[in-house]
C-alpha cells in the first residue's frame, strides 16, 4: 500500500515495487492519476504468481489521509478485499499542518 501514489516519489515507487513482485494498492486523492498508474502497472509483463487478487497487480483507491480515521480504515479494507493482506505500507502522502 502506497499513499501519495498519484505523483512524485509515490508514483515512482509503484512500478518498481510491481517489478519486484509486489501487488500495489495505490492510494491518493487524485483518482484519475491513480487509474492511469494502475493501468500502466497492470499492462506490465510481470507474472502474478497466482496469488489472491487474480491477474491484477495494482488497484487504485481514492484516499485523503487528512479526512478521518474511518476513511483510512475503509481504504485498508479495500486492500484486504483485493489482495487478502498488506505486507508493506509506504506512508508517502504529503500532509501540512494547520
N, C-alpha and C positions, 0 to 999 in steps of 0.2 A: 504494500500500500504506500503510494507516494502522494503526499499532499503538496499543493502548489505545483501540480504537474502540467499546467497549461502553458507555462513559459519558463524561460531561464533554465537554471540547473535542474529543476524538477522534470522539465520536458526532456532534457538531455539524459538524465538518469534512466528513464523508462526503456528506451530501445536497448541500451547496454545491459540492463537487468534482464530483459527478454532474451537477448543473445546468450546470457549466462544461464538459461533455462528457467528463469523466473516467470511467474504469472503476475501480471500487473493490474492493480486497481489504481487507475489514475484519478485523483480527486482534486478538484479546484472549482472556482466559481464559474469560469468560462467554459461551459459545456461544449460549445461549438469547437473550440480548440482541442478539448479532450477527445471528442469524437474523431477529429482528424488524426490526432496522435494514435489513438487505438486502432483506427483503420490501417494506418501505416504499419503498426506493430503486427496486427493480425494478418497482414499480407506478406510478412517476412517468412522466408523459408526456414522455419525452425520447428523441429519435431516437438509435439506437445507431450509425448510420453504416456498418453492415455490416462493422465491423472484427472481428478474431478475438474469440471469446467468445460469438458468436451474439447472442441478444437479451438476455442477462444484462448488466446494468450493474454489479451488485455481487455479490460472493461473501463468505461468512463462513468464517473459518478459525480454529480454536482455537489459541492461541499463548500460552505463558508464556515471556517473554524471559529469565527468570531460570533456566530449567532447564538448557539446554546449547546449544552451537552447532549440533549436529545437528538439534535441534528447529526452530531458526530457519531453517536451510538447507532443511528439509522444507517449511516454510511458504512460502519463496521459490519452491521448485519448483512448489507448487500454484498460485501466481500465474502462473508461466510457462506451466504446462499450461492454465490457464483463459484467459489473455489474450495469451500469446505474448511479453510483455515487461513490464518495470516501468520506468516513466518517472520516478516520484517516490516517495520514501519519507518518510513523516512519522513520525518517532520520537516517539511521544507516550505510550508506556507508562510508568506510574509505577513507579519502581524505588527500593527503600530499601536502605541499606547494612546490613551486619551489625553 
